[in-house]
Amino acid sequence: MDDSDYRNRLLIYTLVRLSGLIVFFLGIAIIYTNLLRPGGWPQAGAIVAIVGVIDAMLAPRLLKMVWDRRNP
């Protein structure tokens, strides 16, 4: 593998983690703002925030596992 492959992997890894953070902050916004309904919606926002945290923490590890299997 050359440097561009490693750079692309780092970029994908970073974007996946960033997307998890964006989903988390969307969940926080759903909880405390009038985004979905007036007064906020704590139940739906909590679910979205939890999914965002799981995405930010587990998706990069899953990507690494897939990449390690392809190129041991």
HUHUSUL-V890563 format. One record per backbone hydrogen bond with DSSP energy under -0.5 kcal/mol. CO is the residue of the C=O (numbers start at 0). NH is the residue of the N-H. If there is no record, write none. Layout:
co nh
CO NH
CO NH
This chain:
co nh
1 4
1 5
2 6
3 7
4 8
5 9
6 10
7 11
8 12
9 13
10 14
11 15
12 16
13 17
14 18
15 19
16 20
17 21
18 22
19 23
20 24
21 25
22 26
23 27
24 28
25 29
26 30
27 31
28 32
29 40
36 39
40 44
41 45
42 46
43 47
44 48
45 49
46 50
47 51
48 52
49 53
50 54
51 55
52 56
53 57
53 58
54 58
57 61
58 62
59 63
60 64
61 65
62 66
63 67
64 68
65 69
66 70
